Amino acid sequence: MIQTVRIALARPLRKLFDYSLPEGVAVCPGQRVRIPFGRQSLIGLVVETQVEPPEGIQLKPVQAVLEDWPLLPDETRKLMHWASAYYQHPLGECLFMALPPALRRGRPAALRKQPHWTITEDGRQAKLPPQAHKQQALLHWLENQGKPCSLSDFKTAGFSADQVKRLASKAMLTEVEDDQREAARETASTATLPALTAAQQVAFSELPPIEKGFNCSLLYGITGSGKTEIYLHYIQQYLGTDQQALVMVPEINLTPQTVRRFQRYFGARIAVWHSALNDSERLQSWLRVRNGEPVIVIGTRSAVTLPFSDLAMIVVDEEHDTSFKQGEGFRYSGRDMAVFRAHQNNCPIILGSATPSIESYHNATSGKYHLIRLEERAGPAVLPTIRLLDIRSRPLEGGLSAPALKAVGERINKGEQVLVYVNRRGFAPVMMCFDCGHISECPRCDSRLTYHRRERAMRCHHCDYQTAAVNTCPKCQSEAYKPVGQGTERAEDILSTGFPDTPVIRVDRDSTRTKGSIDRILGQVNSGDPCILVGTQMLAKGHDFPNVSLVVVVNADGGLFSVDFRAPEQLIQTLLQVSGRAGRGTIPGTVLIQTCHSDHPLLQQLCTGSYLDMAQTLLDERAGARFPPYRAMALLRAEAETMGESLAFLDGVKQVIQLQPQQATPQTDTGIETWGPLPAVIARRADRHRAHLVFVADQRRTLQRVLGPLCQQLETQRQPRGLKWQIDIDPLETG
């Protein structure tokens, strides 16, 4: 009898496809197969077997089975099925998200053994010329390790693959066989974890052991309190030698320093996962996890989809960070999926942050999460003093006031470091003609072009449109065409001019594009020599700069009057996170926040109260306005060639919702409320006109019960050419 199997494809289609199995071939859910699809041959994933074949239809046969074992184990498939249903996203795309890019394209699922090297007798006795000091340092380092090391070990220690190969060609290093699985079982190293402070020990004692099963702990630890030390001790004390753990961080740029810290104590057990790895590196890490090696994975949001077989604990560091929410396509929250996965695995999860999200804090106050407070900085460090610097009527130079520049100079003269926070890339956000008033705008977006003086370019930071910068007004040819406002480049120039003997280091997306650039920058800062850091939010997250004693926030007013109800929360989180870079060593820290609204209650509370007090204030405001987390929210986003088409589509959806019968019973509350449709804040982006419709419900299951059939209906309907729509569950941006 011919068997029928149901296959998922990496296509934005809310349906699965039935195929017949050739005689004598057996498969199970989670296996990869190659199938004919129209005129193409595609990779598919088996979802169901023993499917009842449709009557009267001749099914196409599966062309090939790529492995005789399932790539996705049951646990991972259940996770992605849940995510597909919760985030209303096609199952096929969700399942393929759990595979590394190489496997999505059909590459064999084979683990390549990493070459390892050890030092030879010639290497021990080698006396290299003075110009080969890096090679000599490599030999000394490897001799001190006392074991064979892989290329990743060398790279982590600051050496290159080319240096290793040169020494190997001189017979000073030799390649050896190394069993990666056994290496991973070594709990690493000779390094001893630093002892916990009294406050850290109290917080640590409140964390439940693995044996207690699922438990979600919200670790509220002020900046510099040593949350990472608690994670390290928790893993060391409770993780078994055959178990796996997941540590999630929000940004790729935070991953290298976290990896180095964990490798210091757990050595070969550490595996890395983020999008900056090449395909081979991602495949290696994925297969280590799938093969059951007792790894500790350090990764960004997509690490939650890895195929763990014995996951014993999860840590989500900086859990409040919006980077945990995917911004395009499959709009999942890595943090929320991690909580579900911990529940699925019956294991503990720790959510750590100095500025917990309002949703997590609400879950803690309502008893869903266990709140643990860590409100003392580790060692002699104390929290910095925060002062508001009113810049109304003050002349500014590159966005910096005279008092701020004076404070920078005082700190530099003392041999300390300064951080200047400017949340805009480029030299200036606007180029304006002071004669005719012309402002350079993006021809494809409802936004202005940012002037990048280094490249002499005008760029749109929304669609990546770029054109050459000019010196005269494109409209009236006047030479009064000048940059307005401040960006990181402008602040860098002003500070370099004002402090010519002090290195000014810019840290933004433009200055950290090349691989390893962030490591070089952090290495220069961590040397402790006087310098001025100028950067965007990349500097606000997780970095430990012991010699930074002053933080200057150039403009803090952006989030005070936004249309997005989450803007005040995100503003306070950013200000506290960047403030937390000051005073982490023995030098007391000061934070100067430039503002035109120094009397604003939120900024006043920032200087005097704790974050949890501010979070409670914001939570009370949300309760009064009936915003999340007190109600469930979703956004239906539409984009088309004209705004009329986008709004007409959303108007039609709104009518469908309003015509549906009541979705709730008296026991489950009222139904769905719709807001809009409204144009997005940036209504035109890359020549696409964007609008959205907001759905709100008192109960999440009411919202999901409506959205599931609605998405199926919209997919089957014929839409205007070029119109695209997307659902966003628990949106972080409503503008």
Secondary structure, DSSP 8 states (H G I E B T S, - for coil): ---EEEEEESSS-S--EEEE--TT----TT-EEEEEETTEEEEEEEEESS----TT----B--EE--SS-SS-HHHHHHHHHHHHHTT--HHHHHHHTS-HHHHTT---------EEEE-HHHHT----GGGHHHHHHHHHHHHH-S-EEHHHHHHTT--HHHHHHHHHTTSEEEE---HHHHHHS---S-------HHHHHHHHTS--GGG--EEEEEEE-TTS-HHHHHHHHHHHH--TT-EEEEE-S-GGGHHHHHHHHHHHHGGGEEEE-TTS-HHHHHHHHHHHHTT---EEEE-GGGGGS--SSEEEEEEETTT-GGGB--SSS--BHHHHHHHHHHHHT-EEEEEESS--HHHHHHHHTTSSEEEEE-S-STT----EEEEEE-TT--EETTEEHHHHHHHHHHHHTT-EEEEE----SSBSEEEETTT--B-B-SSSSSB-EEETTTTEEE-TTT--EEE--SS-TTT--S-EEEES--HHHHHHHHHHH-TTS-EEEESTTTT-STTHHHHHHHHHHT----EEEESGGGSSS---TTEEEEEES---TTTT-SSTTHHHHHHHHHHHHHTTSS-SSS--EEEEEES-TT-HHHHHHHHS-HHHHHHHHHHHHHHHT-TTSSEEEEEEEEESSHHHHHHHHHHHHHHHHHS-----TTT---EEEEEEEEEEEEEETTEEEEEEEEEESSHHHHHHHHHHHHHHHHHS---TT-EEEEEES-S---
